[in-house]
Amino acid sequence: MQPLRWNGRTLDVLDQTKLPEHEIWDTCDTYELVAEAIEKMKVRGAPAIGATAAYGVAIGAQQGRELEKGEFLAYIDGVCERLAKTRPTAVNLFWAIKRMRGLIESNSDLDVPALVDLINREAELVAEEDVRLNKTMGQNGLPLIPDNARILTHCNTGSLATVDYGTALGVIRAAQEAGKNVSVYADETRPYLQGARLTAFELHRDNIPVTVVTDSMAGYLMQQGMVDLVIVGADRIAANGDAANKIGTYSLAVLAKHHGVPFYVAAPMSTLDYEMETGAEIEIEQRSSDEVVFIGGQRMVPEGVPALHPAFDVTPHELITAIITDKGVVKHPNTDTMSRLK
Ligand SMILES: CSC[C@H]1O[C@H](OP(=O)(O)O)[C@H](O)[C@@H]1O
């Protein structure tokens, strides 16, 4: 199930906060509505956020179609700034905005209508490329997935986290499509429950055997020999291979190392941030503690008791067996091996 529907003018966003029970689509006909959809995590997942931001710039450009050239360029810069403020960790957001800005700067001689059409087309290209690259990544990861693999994954890295097909779930899909008999344990992934609500939803629809487990069960599953490999996504990968991903990923990597279970990260090249030397520099989004305190509107923490909500953590490259990208697989990632992907 794809999370975005583009008709050339407006963007319909599948409201993922309402899944799996309700399939509700929100129409974004202004860039502000696009920004709010990202901030409220109606759409989430690094590549999906990047594509959504690109469409947000395109919708903003259409809104400014009647402006004079100079006003338009200043206005579209403001649109980009607004979208860049939505969420800090997933580099795909900034990669997409930088790509749109670069296109505008290198074509600033065009008149406004021509620029608007060019921006529209570029946003569509970002989305089309994402699907193609995810499928390539799936094929690149295939050799790492043995037949009958029992796979543990975290959060949601499927079609709902991308334009379609997925990153880590894309590798799992490729394995199933290749006839491998794979099964998945999906961490529920508190507090937003991407695993229970989204990954289980996607895999069940695709007839990929999936069992939901609580985040605290990962160690038990590995201790019982029930997991053959772990595969997760990423929101930003530093030049040395340190990977920022949903909170709880680092704990999985430590457990996997202790139990000798391979730990894979799957991410497109748009998630690699070569300007960031190590993961220590990655900004970790701190979201509202209400997202921890309340589940489905029901209070789980006593009034007056604070709760933390770091939305991501960073897994050191030493704990990562291999990073799977659309350009190839980096085993034992470090600054040197990662540099060869450039
Ligand atoms: C395919 S990347 C998905 C990536 O994004 C998720 O974060 P969020 O749901 O907060 O956007 C999580 O880190 C996934 O691994």
The ligand as an ORCA input file, in Angstrom:
! r2SCAN-3c Opt
* xyz 0 1
  C      12.577      3.278      5.407
  S      13.218      4.316      6.575
  C      12.058      4.147      7.847
  C      12.615      4.632      9.131
  O      11.871      5.775      9.561
  C      11.256      5.440     10.790
  O      11.131      6.528     11.631
  P       9.711      7.316     11.680
  O       8.626      6.278     11.640
  O       9.774      8.084     12.996
  O       9.721      8.242     10.487
  C      12.191      4.408     11.374
  O      13.357      4.992     11.895
  C      12.457      3.570     10.175
  O      13.547      2.724     10.235
*
